[in-house]
Amino acid sequence: MASLSSTPYPHRPPPPPPPIPTRQCKTQRARPIRASSSASDGAGELSLTDGARRRSRSGAVDAEKLREREARERKEEVNRKIASQKAVSVILRREATKALIEKKRGPTNSRKLLPRTVLEALHERITALRWESALKVFELLREQLWYRPNPATYVKLIVMLGKCKQPEKAHELFQAMIDEGCVANHESYTALLSAYSRSGLFDKAFLILEQMKSTRGCQPDVHTYSILIKSCLQVFAYDKVQDLLSDMEAEGIKPNTITYNTLIDSYGKAKMFAEMESRIAEMLRQPDCEPDVWTMNSTLRAFGGSGQIGTMEKCYEKFQSAGIQPNIRTFNILLDSYAKAGNYEKMSAVMEYMQKYQYSWTSVTYNVLIDAFGRAGDLKQMEHLFRLMQSERIKPNCVTLCSLVRAYGQTGKADKIKGVLRFIDNSDVMLDTVFFNCLVDAFGRMECFAEMKDVLEMMKQKGCKPDKITYRTMVKAYSNSGMMSHVKELQALFESGWKSSMEDGEV
């Protein structure tokens, strides 16, 4: 294995701040006031003095008006901020106590909130997929005196509920939209169809599809079909995918680049290379459907992830010759493929290329490289990258921490693992069962059985449930050390608690 200690990685200094432009102001020379008559002309002097006085009074009036306007604007700004703070306070109070919302429709002033404040609060919660909070803010929105039903707002909420696997809530909103007098259109039907298909309720999703066909102005288009195809591919329902493609052809709807990219990506992840290449060839035959960087990335990920490095490189060259430029995702895929293949020389070449052309690293880039150095046993480079990641204000996640724990477990660095746990205590990283399984495996490898058992208590504190992998990893660790009594104890624990949780689908 090639040594990784000499592998260069970019130390990207921040670019110098742009110069602050300065305005060149020309100083105007004051022109002397000259009387047209002689110095002894008293009328001219009197006229000049009166004019100066009038200008002085006019200037004073203008200055006074300016001060009054500035004071008025400051007062309006202060009032606006106070109103905004009151609105946010009301939203938070209403959000914190759902029972109060149901019992009492809120104080009188909660119906006179600023539209901008309520709409921004709703947008933030929709973007963050906080569906329960978003619905509470939406309920508050509907109580406002200025509220008018807007189908676009309903569509955004229905899409959010679909992503959060809440299809029944999505249907309730769809019905509420109709009850408020909004006409169901193509976008709202597609959003509801997406909500059902994302949760695997294909019978209801296909029912919506047929309903759209018979509703005037709501005929499904390529976007509708692409959403349904993607959901079917995620559960490997390839027969339904073929039915949908045939249905599209019968309706005269041609697949677009997004449709083909969805098919190519899914077939690639399933290692169905013949079908993937067939879809690429079919895509190239379409006159108005050109491959893009998403097509390239899906193809490279498919071949690179399966170790077909030569094929991946040939595809990369062909896509580039076709004028498709790589992006940061492309380089992350190349780095990951070379790292898993143990080709650290080419991985270094990609890093140098990214440094040369100033591609900013993402959390995925760091995770790929930290994992690569960790698997190679180069802890020095791994730790340096971890520090660099934090210095660039890129937040480590569970994937990062799993790579660190795995590397320390393989090299017997129990104290380093405890350092990772201290880092977690001082951060807000959301942990999952996968991380704890890595922790169990690392302690088991080092025969730190007390620490391994303590992981179960840590999981309980963090709200994570052990799964079959947790159980099997602990059994393997005890068995390798001949601790059969502990294996029996673990089996009893599994039969009493873990197994029932797994069967109930809680794990």
Secondary structure, DSSP 8 states (H G I E B T S, - for coil): ----TT-----------------------------SS-TT-HHHHHHHHHHHHHHHHHHHHHHHHHHHHHHHHHHHHHHHHHHHHHHHHHHHHHHH-HHHHHHS---GGGGS--HHHHHHHHHHHHHTT-HHHHHHHHHHHHTSTT----HHHHHHHHHHHHHTT-HHHHHHHHHHHHHTT----HHHHHHHHHHHHHTT-HHHHHHHHHHHHTSTT----HHHHHHHHHHHHHTT-HHHHHHHHHHHHHHT----HHHHHHHHHHHHHTT-HHHHHHHHHHHHH-TT----HHHHHHHHHHHHHTT-HHHHHHHHHHHHHTT----HHHHHHHHHHHHHTT-HHHHHHHHHHHHHTT----HHHHHHHHHHHHHTT-HHHHHHHHHHHHHTT----HHHHHHHHHHHHHTT-HHHHHHHHHHHHTS-----HHHHHHHHHHHHHTT-HHHHHHHHHHHHHHT----HHHHHHHHHHHHHTT-HHHHHHHHHHIIIIIHHHHHTT--
